Amino acid sequence: MKKESIMILIFGATGDLTRRKLIPSLYHLVRKDLLTNCTPIICVGRKDLSRQEFIDRLNIEKFIEAADPEVLERLLARIEYMRFNVTSDTPEDFTASIANIQERYSCADNKLIYLALPTSAFQRTAELISSLGKGQGWRRMVFEKPFGEDLKSAKELNENIRAVLNESEIYRVDHYLGKQLVQNILTLRFGNEIFSGAWQKRAIDHVQITVSETLGVEKRAGYYDKSGAVRDMVQNHLLQLLSFLAMEPPKDDTPDALRDEAVRVLQRLQPLNSDDVVLGQYGEGTLNGEKVAAYQSEDGVADDSVTETFAAIRVYIENDRWQGVPFYLRTGKRMAKRYAEIRIVFQQRRRYLIGSNGDPNMIIIRIQPDTGIALAFNVQTPHDDYKTESVMMDFCHHCHFGPNTPEAYESILRNVLEGDHSLFPRRDWIEASWEYIDRLYEVAQKPKMYAAGCDGPAEAMKLLKSDGREWLTDENIATAPAIKDFR
Ligand SMILES: NC(=O)c1ccc[n+]([C@@H]2O[C@H](COP(=O)([O-])OP(=O)(O)OC[C@H]3O[C@@H](n4cnc5c(N)ncnc54)[C@H](OP(=O)(O)O)[C@@H]3O)[C@@H](O)[C@H]2O)c1
């Protein structure tokens, strides 16, 4: 990576994201010597704090495990805290403070600006940065999710931001795309001939994408109760996974070729019917042996809230590669287990074999935990009863590459520093995803209740049963011992 003199500005620096993800990721970039000495990290917040008070609030011991004191010193030496309220303070004060820091560090005009802010503050902050001018350097502005709450608001936001920034200066974050195993979907598909030929309707029966959380709404009720599982998880992470799994090979290795194909997937999604969508909301239940409260009893949630905490969706893609192949998407809070994985289930044809036909072949992409990729295939048992058994080949990411895989946010920051847009959804993708989500809400029925600690409402099970399939977990692949023992 080319090292450049850069000013890093983080807005919303007193928040959770900065503390938990951004500062630890910057620590690792310093550790890997990827930031020059002329790279101040200016943390902007509304609170009146001294620099030391701000640093104390970062709670570094908690969020950077076993930090190397020398690296930490190099990180902290470049952290500045600036109190500034985008809504009420005058831009001139901001400009003067920035000029002062720029002079002290003798840094170039390049600026990476990270908006760890609510969406409502995006536009004002973009205008403020625009008022600084570009000088001789580049300007890259990173916007956190959620990017809008429906098609109308996403379009407005895009328009307003585009009025002050070029598309090439805009980086819309979906941190799922920073995850190693998500990026590996493309390598698995396009870097391996044994898989790329089979990646289509003549070989694949269906695909299951699950992001299952055990956490409830925690302290995010204010945001979550207005958003729900579909806006919080499906519009961004699950549709991105779908785009990566289903896209055609990009025509070249430029970021825009990849993003062209990602958006084409969304443009070919078949319209949803009401029986393609099941929404759910958790009631009280038991999780890991402990009683947990119902969603409606959580702090900050209305007693009669109809916000969904679960969604299961059957998606079809109308193109030659995928015609007739269902992709089942599922996400929920307060589910039985925490995991994110993709199961690509192959067709099972009757062949003239010695013994039975075995189970369908399957590729399992484990995004978290135990990141890795597994392949289930059939072999004959060594006994004389001619049985076929499904066995597993398993690639464990950290066993092979070691434990220091970059966190998603480190990859994201690194990509912005390199000016690489591959992992950032483009405007047309964002708008196409919201268009689909708006239609989904039009057809969806009221959320069905499910007990906390289970795999979602019974109706979500029926969604697959009606197609003669079922959601696969390690437990219900009863005929495949190798798969059963696998997690
Ligand atoms: N936390 C995560 O893991 C995570 C993951 C994915 C996406 N995100 C997204 O990242 C953004 C920040 O999340 P967070 O968890 O850090 O939230 P948070 O803990 O609530 O912090 C929000 C930050 O924004 C500031 N802020 C709020 N309203 C503002 C306004 N009108 N003008 C200027 N500053 C304002 C707050 O300042 P005060 O301290 O002065 O209130 C605080 O610094 C959100 O868009 C969220 O959806 C977060």
The ligand as an SDF file (V2000), in Angstrom:
LIG
                    3D

 48 52  0  0  0  0  0  0  0  0999 V2000
  -21.7520    0.7120   16.7500 N   0  0  0  0  0  0  0  0  0  0  0  0
  -21.6520   -0.1410   15.7630 C   0  0  0  0  0  0  0  0  0  0  0  0
  -21.0990   -1.2570   15.9040 O   0  0  0  0  0  0  0  0  0  0  0  0
  -22.1870    0.2080   14.4050 C   0  0  0  0  0  0  0  0  0  0  0  0
  -22.2060   -0.7990   13.4190 C   0  0  0  0  0  0  0  0  0  0  0  0
  -22.6660   -0.4790   12.1460 C   0  0  0  0  0  0  0  0  0  0  0  0
  -23.0770    0.8090   11.8660 C   0  0  0  0  0  0  0  0  0  0  0  0
  -23.0680    1.7740   12.8430 N   0  0  0  0  0  0  0  0  0  0  0  0
  -23.5180    3.1200   12.4710 C   0  0  0  0  0  0  0  0  0  0  0  0
  -22.5110    4.0690   12.8320 O   0  0  0  0  0  0  0  0  0  0  0  0
  -23.1080    5.3010   13.2340 C   0  0  0  0  0  0  0  0  0  0  0  0
  -22.6350    5.6270   14.6490 C   0  0  0  0  0  0  0  0  0  0  0  0
  -22.9980    4.5600   15.4870 O   0  0  0  0  0  0  0  0  0  0  0  0
  -22.6240    4.5010   17.0240 P   0  0  0  0  0  0  0  0  0  0  0  0
  -22.9550    3.1270   17.4560 O   0  0  0  0  0  0  0  0  0  0  0  0
  -21.2560    5.0260   17.2630 O   0  0  0  0  0  0  0  0  0  0  0  0
  -23.6950    5.4960   17.6510 O   0  0  0  0  0  0  0  0  0  0  0  0
  -23.6370    6.2290   19.0590 P   0  0  0  0  0  0  0  0  0  0  0  0
  -22.8640    5.4730   20.0460 O   0  0  0  0  0  0  0  0  0  0  0  0
  -25.0320    6.6420   19.3680 O   0  0  0  0  0  0  0  0  0  0  0  0
  -22.7980    7.5460   18.7170 O   0  0  0  0  0  0  0  0  0  0  0  0
  -23.2670    8.5020   17.8090 C   0  0  0  0  0  0  0  0  0  0  0  0
  -22.2730    9.6000   17.6680 C   0  0  0  0  0  0  0  0  0  0  0  0
  -22.8290   10.5990   16.8270 O   0  0  0  0  0  0  0  0  0  0  0  0
  -22.8840   11.8530   17.5180 C   0  0  0  0  0  0  0  0  0  0  0  0
  -24.1060   12.5460   17.1220 N   0  0  0  0  0  0  0  0  0  0  0  0
  -25.3790   12.1390   17.3160 C   0  0  0  0  0  0  0  0  0  0  0  0
  -26.2330   13.0350   16.7560 N   0  0  0  0  0  0  0  0  0  0  0  0
  -25.4700   14.0010   16.2100 C   0  0  0  0  0  0  0  0  0  0  0  0
  -25.7480   15.2020   15.4970 C   0  0  0  0  0  0  0  0  0  0  0  0
  -27.0000   15.5800   15.2160 N   0  0  0  0  0  0  0  0  0  0  0  0
  -24.7190   15.9810   15.1040 N   0  0  0  0  0  0  0  0  0  0  0  0
  -23.4400   15.6110   15.3690 C   0  0  0  0  0  0  0  0  0  0  0  0
  -23.1050   14.4970   16.0560 N   0  0  0  0  0  0  0  0  0  0  0  0
  -24.1130   13.6950   16.4570 C   0  0  0  0  0  0  0  0  0  0  0  0
  -22.8780   11.4740   18.9890 C   0  0  0  0  0  0  0  0  0  0  0  0
  -22.3800   12.5780   19.7110 O   0  0  0  0  0  0  0  0  0  0  0  0
  -22.7180   12.8050   21.2880 P   0  0  0  0  0  0  0  0  0  0  0  0
  -21.7810   11.8750   21.9990 O   0  0  0  0  0  0  0  0  0  0  0  0
  -22.4240   14.2180   21.4990 O   0  0  0  0  0  0  0  0  0  0  0  0
  -24.1680   12.4410   21.4500 O   0  0  0  0  0  0  0  0  0  0  0  0
  -21.9250   10.2920   18.9890 C   0  0  0  0  0  0  0  0  0  0  0  0
  -20.5870   10.7280   18.9080 O   0  0  0  0  0  0  0  0  0  0  0  0
  -24.6200    5.0850   13.1460 C   0  0  0  0  0  0  0  0  0  0  0  0
  -25.0320    5.5440   11.8870 O   0  0  0  0  0  0  0  0  0  0  0  0
  -24.7750    3.5630   13.2060 C   0  0  0  0  0  0  0  0  0  0  0  0
  -25.9320    3.1210   12.5670 O   0  0  0  0  0  0  0  0  0  0  0  0
  -22.6300    1.4810   14.0910 C   0  0  0  0  0  0  0  0  0  0  0  0
  1  2  1  0
  2  3  2  0
  2  4  1  0
  4  5  1  0
  4 48  2  0
  5  6  2  0
  6  7  1  0
  7  8  2  0
  8  9  1  0
  8 48  1  0
  9 10  1  0
  9 46  1  0
 10 11  1  0
 11 12  1  0
 11 44  1  0
 12 13  1  0
 13 14  1  0
 14 15  2  0
 14 16  1  0
 14 17  1  0
 17 18  1  0
 18 19  2  0
 18 20  1  0
 18 21  1  0
 21 22  1  0
 22 23  1  0
 23 24  1  0
 23 42  1  0
 24 25  1  0
 25 26  1  0
 25 36  1  0
 26 27  1  0
 26 35  1  0
 27 28  2  0
 28 29  1  0
 29 30  1  0
 29 35  2  0
 30 31  1  0
 30 32  2  0
 32 33  1  0
 33 34  2  0
 34 35  1  0
 36 37  1  0
 36 42  1  0
 37 38  1  0
 38 39  2  0
 38 40  1  0
 38 41  1  0
 42 43  1  0
 44 45  1  0
 44 46  1  0
 46 47  1  0
M  CHG  2   8   1  16  -1
M  END
$$$$
